[in-house]
Amino acid sequence: MTDEEVMEQLRNGHPDALPTLFDRFHRLVLKIALRILRDPAEAEDVMQDIFLEIFNKAHQFDPAKGSAKTWILQYAYHRSLSRRQYLTLRNFYNRHQMTELEITQANTSAVSWRGLTFQ
């Protein structure tokens, strides 16, 4: 099935399509979130929020405007930027300074989501 067909299933009320999208895109979404947020826990939270939002707003996807991949990655980018702005306003980054080594380790370590481990 193509990504657009999976999105169409979501639009038609088939929640079983969400795990398929997650399997295909969670690594890309998490990578974007990690690069923007520079915090693994925050990136995981944003990733979960993004897929929940995709599930709830699948009816807004229009394949005539672009691919499902582009739509999902735009969600990831904008939600991550919004979260970074939120955290910055609350001085999260002043309290939690990450070194370059920590950022590198965060980008290369395994990520756990609901008890599942992804490499």
C-alpha positions as CSV (number, residue, x, y, z in Angstrom):
1,M,0.0,0.0,0.0
2,T,1.2,3.5,-0.8
3,D,1.4,6.2,1.9
4,E,-1.5,8.0,0.3
5,E,-3.6,4.8,0.5
6,V,-2.8,4.4,4.1
7,M,-3.8,8.0,4.7
8,E,-7.1,7.3,2.9
9,Q,-7.7,4.4,5.2
10,L,-7.2,6.7,8.2
11,R,-9.6,9.3,6.6
12,N,-12.2,6.6,6.2
13,G,-12.1,5.7,9.9
14,H,-9.7,2.7,10.0
15,P,-7.5,3.2,13.0
16,D,-5.5,0.1,12.1
17,A,-3.7,2.3,9.4
18,L,-1.9,4.4,12.1
19,P,0.6,1.7,13.1
20,T,1.6,1.4,9.4
21,L,2.3,5.1,9.2
22,F,4.1,5.0,12.5
23,D,6.3,2.1,11.3
24,R,7.2,4.0,8.1
25,F,7.8,7.5,9.5
26,H,8.6,7.4,13.3
27,R,12.4,7.5,12.7
28,L,12.2,10.5,10.4
29,V,9.8,12.3,12.8
30,L,11.9,11.5,15.8
31,K,15.1,12.6,14.0
32,I,13.5,16.0,13.1
33,A,12.3,16.5,16.7
34,L,15.7,15.6,18.2
35,R,17.5,18.0,15.9
36,I,15.2,20.8,16.8
37,L,14.6,20.1,20.5
38,R,18.0,18.7,21.4
39,D,16.3,16.6,24.2
40,P,15.4,12.9,23.7
41,A,12.5,12.9,26.1
42,E,10.9,16.0,24.6
43,A,11.5,14.6,21.1
44,E,9.7,11.4,22.0
45,D,6.8,13.3,23.5
46,V,6.5,15.5,20.4
47,M,6.7,12.4,18.2
48,Q,3.8,10.8,20.0
49,D,1.8,14.0,19.8
50,I,2.4,14.3,16.1
51,F,1.1,10.8,15.4
52,L,-1.9,11.4,17.6
53,E,-2.6,14.6,15.7
54,I,-2.2,12.9,12.4
55,F,-4.7,10.3,13.5
56,N,-7.2,13.0,14.6
57,K,-6.6,15.3,11.5
58,A,-6.2,12.7,8.7
59,H,-9.3,14.2,7.1
60,Q,-7.2,17.4,6.4
61,F,-4.7,15.6,4.2
62,D,-5.1,16.4,0.6
63,P,-3.1,14.2,-1.8
64,A,-3.5,16.9,-4.5
65,K,-1.4,19.2,-2.5
66,G,1.5,16.8,-1.8
67,S,2.6,13.4,-0.6
68,A,1.7,12.0,2.8
69,K,5.4,11.9,3.7
70,T,5.7,15.6,3.1
71,W,2.5,16.3,5.1
72,I,3.8,14.2,8.0
73,L,7.3,15.7,8.0
74,Q,5.8,19.3,7.8
75,Y,3.8,18.4,10.9
76,A,6.9,17.1,12.6
77,Y,8.9,20.2,11.7
78,H,6.2,22.8,12.8
79,R,5.2,20.9,16.0
80,S,8.9,20.6,17.0
81,L,9.5,24.3,16.4
82,S,6.4,25.2,18.4
83,R,7.5,23.0,21.3
84,R,11.0,24.5,21.2
85,Q,9.6,28.0,21.4
86,Y,7.4,26.9,24.3
87,L,10.4,25.4,26.1
88,T,12.6,28.4,25.4
89,L,10.0,30.8,26.9
90,R,10.0,28.7,30.0
91,N,13.8,28.7,30.3
92,F,14.0,24.9,29.7
93,Y,17.3,25.2,27.8
94,N,18.9,27.5,30.4
95,R,18.3,24.9,33.0
96,H,19.2,21.9,30.8
97,Q,22.3,22.7,28.8
98,M,23.3,19.8,26.6
99,T,26.9,19.3,25.5
100,E,27.7,18.3,22.0
101,L,28.5,14.8,23.3
102,E,25.0,14.4,24.8
103,I,23.4,15.5,21.6
104,T,25.5,13.0,19.6
105,Q,24.6,10.2,22.1
106,A,20.9,11.2,21.9
107,N,21.0,10.9,18.1
108,T,22.6,7.5,18.1
109,S,21.0,5.8,21.0
110,A,17.9,3.6,20.9
111,V,14.6,5.2,21.5
112,S,11.9,3.6,23.6
113,W,8.2,4.3,22.9
114,R,5.5,2.5,24.9
115,G,7.8,-0.3,25.9
116,L,9.1,-0.9,22.3
117,T,12.7,-0.2,21.4
118,F,13.6,1.3,18.0
119,Q,17.1,1.7,16.6
